């Protein structure tokens, strides 16, 4: 790990909250002045990135993550076996590309060492750097974004926090297998973007769909490799911030549930919360972000490690004839969760082998028994055939 990327955590926070060994602050290895934490045995590594120069609504006001850390440190952990480190902050580089390089390097090294990076970010274009960390990991990746906007933008224009997904799609190397948006609000997205999402066979779930039954997105999170949350996906009432101009959005309980789904997914190897800026620096917003982090770590603690060959050998197999297909479902006797097999061809890109089992719900199995093809299965099969 290149220690030079990081500046230490504000010593005032450490002095105040490490006095209690029972709190998260007392049990976290924190980067203090001249003391970078030993990462041996660490499962989750938190760090901030103080970059917002590509925010299309950028404010010149300085911001930091002290309020989030203060609230997170004072929370009590659950009955966890998860060890956490706080690496401090990555400051703005001389250019935005320099910041991206630092984020990409750090995330890549942590993931290679089986440590889950948790990023507190300024502008959400930092997801581009989070994604680029997977360039040399020899795998296709699934990105899940909790966001009122698709953030596809115009891929021909410079990258911003409203267009980074378009850059992910068109820029080499092509590592993206699927992009899923959770909680989009139609009036924030152009019809061109909505149609493009459909043409690319990407997944998109409207805010009302998700809040109507939040468990419907668990399989989406279970299939994710990296997850990003835009804090603007949360309603004004939930963050208690009059400068946050989104009356509609997730409430506090819902955003924490989404973070827990991300944490409990065996495949999620990096996680970020973005658009934390001077505009969101309010006590209730800081506490909500801290609690969202808490639920993510709790989810990591309850992972069942079902994404292994030995675990899959214990799955119960079900075959469902439908039209000219035979759909093959699997159920875990351990967790009761379901998967559906995606047909594999030797003509497919070898990187897609990891996607031969697609997480699904019991309702997908029941629908198939009633001769209804699961939509996510169809989209994934079509992407494999392109």
C-alpha positions in Angstrom: 0.0 0.0 0.0 1.4 3.4 -1.0 1.0 5.4 2.3 1.8 8.6 0.5 -1.6 8.8 -1.0 -3.2 9.3 2.4 -3.4 12.1 4.9 -4.3 11.0 8.5 -7.6 11.3 10.3 -8.2 14.5 12.3 -6.5 13.7 15.7 -9.4 15.4 17.6 -11.8 12.7 16.5 -9.3 9.9 17.5 -8.6 11.4 20.9 -12.3 11.8 21.6 -13.7 8.5 20.5 -10.9 5.9 21.0 -11.2 6.3 24.7 -14.1 3.8 24.6 -13.0 0.4 23.5 -16.6 -0.6 23.1 -17.4 1.8 20.2 -16.4 1.3 16.5 -13.9 4.1 17.0 -12.2 2.2 19.7 -12.1 -1.0 17.7 -11.0 0.5 14.3 -7.3 0.7 13.3 -7.1 4.4 12.4 -4.5 6.3 10.4 -3.1 8.9 12.7 -0.1 11.2 12.3 2.9 9.0 11.6 1.0 5.8 12.3 -0.5 4.1 9.2 -2.6 1.0 10.3 -1.3 -2.5 9.8 -3.7 -4.1 7.4 -3.1 -7.7 8.3 -6.4 -9.4 9.1 -8.4 -6.3 8.0 -11.6 -7.1 6.2 -13.0 -3.5 5.5 -10.8 -0.4 4.8 -12.5 2.9 4.9 -11.1 6.0 3.2 -12.2 9.4 2.0 -11.5 11.1 -1.4 -11.7 14.9 -1.3 -12.3 15.4 -5.0 -15.3 17.3 -6.4 -13.9 19.3 -9.4 -16.1 17.5 -11.9 -19.3 18.2 -10.0 -21.6 20.1 -12.4 -23.1 21.9 -9.4 -19.8 22.3 -7.6 -19.6 24.7 -4.7 -16.4 26.4 -3.8 -17.0 25.6 -0.1 -14.4 23.2 1.4 -15.7 19.9 2.7 -14.4 17.0 4.8 -15.6 13.8 6.3 -15.1 14.6 9.9 -18.8 14.7 10.7 -19.3 11.3 9.1 -16.4 9.8 11.0 -17.4 11.4 14.3 -20.8 9.7 14.1 -19.5 6.4 12.8 -16.8 6.1 15.4 -19.3 6.6 18.3 -21.7 3.9 17.1 -21.5 0.5 18.8 -20.6 -2.5 16.6 -22.8 -5.5 16.4 -21.7 -9.0 17.2 -19.1 -8.7 14.4 -16.1 -10.6 13.5 -15.2 -8.0 10.9 -12.1 -5.9 11.4 -12.1 -2.4 10.1 -9.4 0.2 9.3 -9.7 3.9 8.5 -6.9 4.8 6.1 -7.5 8.5 6.2 -8.2 10.7 3.1 -6.9 11.0 -0.5 -6.5 14.7 -1.2 -7.1 16.3 -4.5 -4.3 15.6 -7.0 -2.7 18.3 -9.2 -5.3 17.1 -11.7 -8.5 15.1 -11.5 -6.6 12.3 -13.4 -4.1 12.2 -10.6 -6.8 11.7 -8.1 -8.3 8.9 -10.2 -4.9 7.2 -10.4 -4.6 7.3 -6.6 -8.1 5.9 -6.1 -7.7 3.2 -8.8 -4.3 2.1 -7.3 -5.6 1.9 -3.8 -8.8 0.0 -4.7 -7.0 -2.4 -6.9 -4.4 -3.3 -4.2 -7.1 -3.7 -1.5 -9.3 -5.9 -3.7 -6.3 -8.1 -4.6 -5.6 -8.6 -0.9 -9.2 -9.5 -0.2 -9.9 -6.3 1.7 -13.1 -4.4 0.8 -12.5 -0.7 0.2 -15.3 1.6 1.4 -15.0 5.0 -0.2 -16.4 8.3 1.1 -16.4 10.4 -2.0 -17.0 13.9 -3.2 -18.3 13.9 -6.7 -19.7 10.6 -8.1 -17.5 10.6 -11.1 -15.0 8.9 -8.7 -16.9 5.7 -9.5 -15.0 5.7 -12.8 -11.8 5.3 -10.9 -13.3 2.7 -8.6 -14.4 0.8 -11.7 -11.0 1.1 -13.4 -9.4 -0.6 -10.4 -10.7 -3.9 -11.9 -8.8 -3.4 -15.2 -6.1 -5.9 -14.3 -8.2 -8.4 -12.3 -9.2 -10.5 -15.4 -12.9 -10.4 -14.8 -16.0 -8.7 -16.2 -17.7 -6.6 -13.5 -21.3 -5.7 -12.6 -21.8 -2.1 -11.4 -24.9 -1.3 -9.2 -25.6 2.4 -8.7 -28.2 3.7 -6.2 -29.0 7.0 -7.9 -32.0 9.1 -9.0 -30.1 9.5 -12.4 -28.6 7.0 -14.8 -25.5 9.3 -15.2 -24.9 8.0 -18.7 -24.6 11.6 -20.1 -23.0 12.3 -23.5 -20.0 10.0 -23.8 -18.5 12.4 -26.4 -18.2 15.2 -23.8 -15.7 15.4 -20.9 -16.4 13.2 -17.9 -18.4 14.7 -15.0 -20.5 13.4 -12.2 -23.4 13.2 -14.6 -21.7 11.3 -17.4 -19.2 8.9 -15.9 -21.3 5.8 -16.8 -21.1 6.7 -20.5 -17.4 6.7 -20.2 -17.4 3.4 -18.5 -19.4 1.9 -21.4 -17.2 3.2 -24.2 -13.7 3.5 -22.9 -11.3 0.6 -23.2 -10.6 -1.9 -21.6 -14.2 -3.1 -21.8 -14.7 -4.7 -18.3 -18.4 -3.8 -17.8 -20.8 -6.7 -18.1 -23.9 -5.1 -16.5 -25.0 -1.8 -15.1 -27.9 -1.7 -12.7 -29.6 1.5 -11.5 -31.7 1.3 -8.3 -34.2 4.1 -7.5 -34.1 6.2 -10.7 -36.7 9.0 -10.9 -38.0 9.4 -14.5 -38.2 13.2 -14.5 -34.4 13.4 -13.9 -33.6 11.3 -16.9 -34.0 12.0 -20.6 -35.9 9.6 -22.8 -32.7 9.1 -24.8 -31.0 7.8 -21.7 -34.0 5.6 -20.8 -34.0 4.1 -24.3 -30.2 3.6 -24.2 -30.5 1.7 -21.0 -33.0 -0.7 -22.7 -30.9 -1.1 -25.8 -27.9 -2.1 -23.8 -30.0 -4.6 -21.7 -29.1 -2.8 -18.5 -31.3 -3.0 -15.5 -33.2 0.0 -14.1 -35.7 0.0 -11.2 -37.8 3.1 -10.5 -37.9 4.5 -7.0 -41.5 3.4 -6.5 -40.7 -0.2 -7.6 -37.9 -0.5 -5.0 -39.7 1.2 -2.1 -42.8 -1.0 -2.8 -40.8 -4.1 -2.2 -37.1 -3.4 -1.4 -36.3 -7.2 -1.2 -36.8 -7.3 -5.0 -33.3 -5.8 -5.5 -31.4 -8.3 -3.3 -30.5 -10.5 -6.2 -29.2 -7.4 -8.1 -26.9 -6.6 -5.2 -25.9 -10.3 -4.9 -24.6 -10.2 -8.5 -22.7 -6.9 -8.1 -19.0 -6.5 -7.9 -18.9 -2.8 -7.1 -21.7 -0.6 -5.6 -22.0 3.1 -5.4 -24.6 5.2 -3.5 -25.4 8.8 -4.5 -26.5 10.5 -1.3 -28.9 12.5 -3.5 -30.9 9.3 -3.8 -32.1 10.0 -0.3 -35.1 12.4 0.3 -34.6 15.8 1.8 -36.7 14.7 4.8 -34.4 11.8 5.5 -31.2 13.8 5.5 -32.6 16.9 7.2 -30.9 19.3 4.9 -32.8 22.2 3.4 -30.1 22.6 0.7 -30.7 19.1 -0.5 -33.5 19.8 -3.1 -34.9 16.3 -3.6 -38.3 15.9 -1.8 -38.6 12.3 -3.3 -36.1 9.6 -2.6 -35.3 6.7 -0.2 -35.8 7.1 3.5 -33.2 6.3 6.1 -34.4 2.8 6.7 -34.4 2.0 3.0 -30.9 3.3 2.2 -29.5 1.3 5.1 -31.3 -1.8 3.9 -29.7 -1.4 0.4 -26.3 -1.0 2.0 -26.9 -4.2 4.0 -27.8 -6.1 0.9 -24.6 -4.8 -0.7 -22.6 -5.9 2.4 -24.1 -9.4 2.6 -23.4 -10.1 -1.1 -20.4 -12.5 -1.4 -19.4 -10.8 -4.7 -19.3 -7.1 -3.7 -15.6 -6.3 -3.4 -15.8 -2.4 -3.3 -18.4 0.0 -2.0 -18.7 3.8 -2.1 -21.0 6.6 -0.9 -20.7 9.7 -3.0 -21.8 13.3 -3.4 -20.8 14.1 0.2 -19.9 17.8 0.1 -20.4 21.0 1.9 -24.0 20.9 0.8 -24.6 17.7 2.7 -22.6 18.5 5.8 -25.5 18.5 8.2 -25.7 16.5 11.5 -28.5 14.3 10.5 -27.0 13.6 7.0 -23.7 12.7 8.6 -25.4 10.4 11.0 -27.4 8.7 8.2 -24.2 8.1 6.2 -22.5 6.7 9.4 -25.5 4.3 9.9 -25.4 3.3 6.2 -21.7 2.4 6.7 -22.7 0.5 9.8 -25.3 -1.6 7.9 -22.8 -2.3 5.1 -20.2 -3.7 7.6 -22.9 -5.7 9.4 -23.8 -7.2 6.0 -20.2 -8.2 5.4 -20.2 -9.9 8.8 -23.2 -12.1 7.7 -21.8 -13.3 4.4 -22.4 -17.0 3.8 -19.6 -17.6 1.2 -22.0 -19.2 -1.3 -20.0 -18.0 -4.2 -17.6 -21.0 -4.0 -17.4 -24.3 -5.9 -17.9 -26.3 -2.7 -21.0 -24.3 -1.7 -22.6 -24.6 -5.1 -22.2 -28.3 -5.0 -24.7 -28.4 -2.2 -27.3 -26.4 -4.1 -30.7 -28.1 -4.9 -31.3 -28.2 -8.6 -34.7 -27.6 -10.3 -35.5 -27.9 -14.0 -38.4 -26.0 -15.6 -39.4 -26.6 -19.2 -40.7 -23.3 -20.8 -41.3 -22.8 -24.5 -38.2 -24.4 -26.2 -36.0 -23.8 -23.2 -35.3 -25.7 -20.0 -34.5 -23.3 -17.3 -32.3 -24.6 -14.5 -32.7 -23.1 -11.1 -30.7 -23.7 -7.9 -31.6 -23.1 -4.3 -29.1 -22.9 -1.4 -30.1 -25.1 1.5 -28.1 -22.8 3.7 -29.6 -19.4 3.0 -32.7 -20.3 1.0 -31.6 -18.0 -1.8 -32.1 -18.8 -5.5 -30.0 -18.7 -8.7 -30.8 -19.4 -12.4 -28.3 -20.8 -14.8 -27.4 -18.8 -17.9 -26.6 -21.0 -21.0 -22.9 -21.1 -21.6 -21.2 -21.3 -25.0 -17.6 -21.8 -25.8 -18.0 -18.9 -28.2 -18.5 -16.5 -25.3 -15.8 -14.4 -23.8 -14.0 -16.5 -21.2 -14.4 -13.7 -18.7 -18.1 -14.4 -18.6 -17.8 -17.8 -17.0 -18.4 -16.3 -13.6 -21.8 -15.2 -14.8 -23.2 -18.6 -15.6 -25.3 -18.5 -12.3 -27.5 -15.4 -12.1 -29.0 -14.6 -8.7 -32.8 -14.5 -8.8 -35.8 -14.8 -6.4 -38.2 -17.6 -5.6 -40.8 -15.6 -7.4 -38.7 -16.0 -10.6 -38.9 -19.7 -10.2 -42.6 -19.6 -9.6 -43.1 -17.4 -12.7 -41.1 -19.9 -14.8 -43.3 -22.7 -13.5 -46.2 -20.6 -14.8 -44.4 -20.2 -18.2 -43.2 -16.6 -17.6 -39.6 -16.0 -18.6 -37.6 -14.0 -15.9 -36.7 -10.6 -17.3 -33.2 -10.5 -15.9 -32.5 -14.0 -17.2 -33.5 -12.8 -20.7 -31.4 -9.7 -20.6 -28.3 -11.5 -19.4 -28.8 -14.2 -22.0 -29.0 -11.6 -24.7 -25.9 -9.8 -23.5 -24.0 -13.1 -23.6 -25.1 -13.6 -27.2 -24.0 -10.1 -28.4 
